[in-house]
């Protein structure tokens, strides 16, 4: 029997006294309460099934058995280590400190694991009455000593008291519902209501509030609170698309803490929590009816599908969570797929079918880590029904380029590889490091490139505690120096997407602490990524370098590699300076699909170092439970040294994923790309075989790159197809232009189609058009031209696109406010995500002036609109 009888006997006398006290508090022990069967009970049982898999769980299934065995082992280990003595001052010695919120939260998490083991079919502890008794005794002790209504709601870390602990306690209460007296249950639930009485936060925190309030409402049978939990999903950062601050954006971005890209961190928590609450309420009196719930289906297509690579969630959107040893990329990716599986249980039929196909593909293609080892028993049950169904075909692998303008990220996905690009700006911060986490995240969002291929373990298996954090691939840095977390000083960060297949991105880099500036661009084509840098300058007296790659090698560290076809040393500890380098090939860690080629147009001098690096997770995450065991991994690092105090230095290289040495050599002899320009004014590359030209224009002066001329800061890409059609995409990566961008293309056309916002003014002898980017927030505008000689005369621009503004605290371009206005987001019948109101004060002293951007001269009419409300008759 688990649990120490020695400890039990030692505490028996005191246990009698404590029992007497608890009888006074709760009116006596009533282990088997008969609760009325109603809709609340049905929802509670549904939640219990979500947690455990329910009575129909098949313990003979090998994956379920492995999961329940691990669950029972973990629970038994916790049980054995519990202090059950009469004089205990903690539940677990390792988590002593009853006022420290993270320790108290961890205690409740362990008790939740034990409750799961006691109620999951197939667990060796299933139905164990002694285990249940010790869990409830621990809850009693915690109520008296740690978690009660006399505690501060925010001491140390508010999240634990208001969200983490109540989520665990709710689950325990559901799992052990029939073993808890009504009076005792009321005490627990009243405590949760004290800490989390309502829903009023944003993003992930709002979703967690909703699940706390909602599950508690099911337990106590509170219809009003359950409706409030459902309605909480309609608030800021969940169902409605964000236009600033926290939440999901229409382009698929997810931001938390105002300025951090977090799709795979807080965003995955929003996805999981929202999916679970929607699932719980589906088919009930409280089912979700908000039409904005349809945005949740789009999250999967726009936010998650592009950022999942063969089971791994890209680290560039996981924020400080990359420093958590238990949450490496595949484990997090599996959790996201589990949420997709959950959504497939109740989403509308077309989406449910698509979600099942996506889930099946990801589960099957992750050959590094078993999906079933990271998810709950209920998810295993549901996922196997999908994977084992021959009528469900796995979705095709993504083949796309996507610009996430709202969070300064971009991704290229091709069958066999993917590349993520992490940037920052005046809008988005470089990295997050709080709560003792991510202490070395300095350059993870500062022009970092993340190359994924068949080496599925590249960013798993202890990458982050062992990689040289001063040399993250893609970055230009002051050697050996960190940077502070925060937003940048330039708004020029972003890019353009062409047909969802190709794209260009850039970042106007400035590290004020080191007087370092650079203009960096990436052009993503079919099977190549071109990286350019220009204007690299510094006066800090520190060597400046651009990191080409920093690749984790195999266990022996002996990956073969060559430069210009000549074999290089594979010995660990070898540093080299390679001159006249035209191309390099590095063998991967798998039999195929993980080699990488590097082409250097015009040649380069390359610094390299192959080394074994040792570190600990504790060094990058100083939370109490973080392991401090040293781990060692081998790396090959390549960088370009720009020297000390460079002025106007530059670089250019091409990444060639999955190419053999022979293929890289052949590419270098006859490259498919041509660098058109690499100056501080414009960076441009042509992909000759595809007819693509990409250009990033860095200044508001008229400049030309190949066939493209722009008069403003812009990111532009064109594709000429068989001398018949010319595609063009344009964006304002600064998101600060409240006017237009004028583009001229050195071609003639006889017809066109264009997105709203584009005004074509000439088709011959050159094509001219303007793009109204006011309020576009980095959106790519697309036009298609039928090439040929135009003989129809001047192009009638037609009716100009009318400018509009929502006067709120988020969309403020062209808006000037006088006086002190209040902001709010609680009323649904308002225009604007964070609308303005006068707070019924200072009337006559406040005003709002809107200055529109007018694309052409003429007479305009002005319209004002507002929605109906209880004190207004009609919408106008």
URGIPE-V78563 format. One line per field, one symbol per residue. psi: psi as a letter, one per 30 degrees, with the letter a starting at -180 (. if undefined). A space follows every 10 residues. Layout:
psi: ???
//
This chain:
psi: klkkfeeeee geeeeeeeee eeeeegglki fikjkkjaee eeeeeeeeee effafgkjff keeeeeeeee eeeeeeeeee fkjglfgkgl ekefhliffj eeeeeeeeee eeeeeeefgk kfkfgkgjee eeeeeeeeee eeeefejlgf lkfgkdjeee efeeeeeeee eeeeegefgk leeeeeeeee eeeeeifakg albeeeeeee eeeeeeeeef hjeeeeeeee fffgakgcek klflbkaklf gflkklhegk khegceeeee eeeeeeeeee fkglfglkfk fffffeefee eeeeefgkjh fkkkffggbf ffgjefhlee eeeeeeeeee eeeffflkee eeeeeeeeee eeeefjfekk effglleeee eeeefeefjf fjkklkkkjl kkkiefghll kkkljfllkk kjllafekle lkjlhgkhfh gegfghgkkj jkafifgega hheeffljff ikkflkljkg klllkllafk fikaakkjgg ellkllkjkj jefghkklkk lkjjbdgkkk kkklhjkkgf gkkklkjeli kkalefggkk llkhfkklkg kkgkkljklh kelkkkkagl elgglklkkj kfllkkklkk lkkkalefff jhlegkkgkk kklkkkkklk jflkhljgll lklkkikgkl eeeeeeeefi kflkjekilf ekkkkkjeff gkkkkjkflh lklkjbfkkk flklkkklkk jhgekjkkkk ljffgfjgbl kkkkkilklf llkllkfkjk fkfkflkkll jjgjgfhgkk kkkkkjklkk gfakkjfakl kkklkjjage jgkgkkkklj klllgfkfhl kkfilklfgh khkfgklkkk jljjelkakk kkkkkllllf gkelk.
//
